[in-house]
Amino acid sequence: MSEEQQIKDAIQTYFECMYESSEDKTHAAFHPDAKITGYLEDGLKQMSVNEFADLVASQQPSAKEKGEPARLDILSIDIAGDTAVTRVRDDYLGLTFLDTLSLLKTDGNWRIYNKLFHVEGSA
């Protein structure tokens, strides 16, 4: 499987973690030391993977269980050795996000090391 396809698979796991409210998939998608950072209406948010996993798991029922439409658009992938940067657009919690994801290949697996998010507006 190509590096690009492996990265797309990692991004898909990332999207599924939110769409399915899956704590396990959150930990599968992110490196343990990753940071999730961006601005929401009430200001700057900075989360560890554990904090983000708790947030994701708390969204019950999940978007999938509620039958909400799934939206994930991979806008770009730029690979440099064992690092990559991707830009994706997804809908989550009634909002459209533009995410910049930095990935790192460790132990043969691509995982998100940093997520910067920007809210574009209502989904």
N, C-alpha and C positions, 0 to 999 in steps of 0.2 A: 504494500500500500504506500502511496506517495506521501511525502511530508505534508503537502497541502491537504490531502484527504484526511490524514490523522488530525490535523488542526481543525478541519471542518467537523470531525467527529467530536473533538473536545468542545467545540462551540455548541454543538447539538446537545451534549450532556449538560452544558451550562444552561441552555435554554430550557431543557426538560426539568432541571432542578427547580426552576421558578414556576413553570407551567404546571408541574405535578406537586408543588410544595414539598419537595423531597430533600430532606437534610442529607441523606446518604449521597445523592447525586451532586449536591453542593460540594461536599468534601471530595468527591471524585473529580470534579471539574477544576477545583482550585488547589494550588500549592498551599501547604499548611501556613506559610508565612505571608500569604497574599493580603493585600489591602483593597478595600472597596471604598471609593471616595467620589463624592460629587455633591452638587447642590440640589436640595429640595426646597419647597416653598418656605420652610422655616429655617433655612440656612444650610451651612456646610455639614455634611454627614461623613464620618470616617468610621469604618467598621473592619474588624478582623473577620477572618473566615468563620469562626465560631459564632460571632454576632450576626453575620449575614445568614448563616445556616439557620439560626434560631428565628430570624425574621421570616425567611422563606418557609420554614416548617409551620410557623404560626398562621399562615394564610389558609384557613380552612373554612369551607371546602376549597380545594384547589381550583385554579382557573379551568383545568381540564375537567374536573368533576362538575363544574358549573356549565360546561359546554361552551365556554368562551372561545372565540376564534384564536387560533395560534398564529402568531406573526413573528418571524425571524428572517431578517434580510441580512445576508453577509455582503457588506459593501466593498471590503478590501481585505487582502491578506498580503503581508510583506514578510518574507522569511529571510533571516540572516543567520546561517549556521543553526545553532540550537536555541535561537531566540526568534520570536515573531511578534508582529503587531497586527491586530485586526480591528476593523471597525464594523459594528453591527447595529442594526436598528431592530428593536423589539418592543412589544406592548406588554406591560406588566402593571398590575394594580390600577388599571384605568388610565395609565399614562403611556406615552410613546417616549422611549429612551433611545438616545444615540450613545452607544458604549464604545469606548476605546479599550481593548483588551490586549495586554502584553502577556505573551506566553513564553514559557521556558520548558525545554525538553530535559527532563531528569529521569534517570533510570529507564530510558527508552519511551517515556510517555510525555505528551504535551499537556501542560496544565497552566491555568491562568495564574499569573504572578501578581498582576495589578489590573484593577478595573476602575476606570474613570468614567463616570456617567454624567450625562447631560439630559435634562428633561426637555423635550421639544414641545410638549403640550398634551392635551387630553387624547386618549386613544380613540 
